[in-house]
Amino acid sequence: MSNKNARLKINSVNSCFGDGMSDVGSVLSIGVSGIQSGLQNAQKAAEDIVKVGMKPEAGTEKDALGDLTQAAVELKTSEIQVKASAEVVKTADKMMGAIIDTLV
């Protein structure tokens, strides 16, 4: 394909998708950010679970159970966040592939 034909094809794709590649890049960035945030939250929740097991006996069993429950919920929420963000990354990857396939 000549450079002129390639430029025409790119211009045609840009007119259909706008600035599609930067949009995909933004979506990809959001997905990666969500994964990182979810992993950080999971790490904190895991640390909180460990701390519950290491607390001195001064606290009541009810307090420890509440702390453990809260940490477990945060850990599960973080898992869901990471999975959802991974789906965003997969979708951005598919979108980028579709744009590249259109260009080729």
C-alpha positions, 0 to 999 in steps of 0.5 A: 500500500502506498503512503498516500493510500495509507494516509487516506485510510488513516484519515477515513478511520479518524473521521469514523472514530475521531481520535480513537487511539487516544480514547482507547489509551484513556480507557486503557489508562483508567483500567490499569489505574483501577487494577493498581488501586484495587491491588493496593486496597487488597494489600491494606485489607490483607494487612488489616486481617493479619492485625486482627489476629495479632491484637492483644487480648485487651479488645473484645471478641466482638470488636475483633470480629467486626474488624475482621468482617470489615477487612474481609468485605474490603478484600472482596470489594478489591477483588471485584474492582480488580476483575472489573478493571481487567475487563476494561483493559480487555475491552480497550485491547479489543478496541485497539485491535479493531482500529488497527485491523481497520487501518491494515 
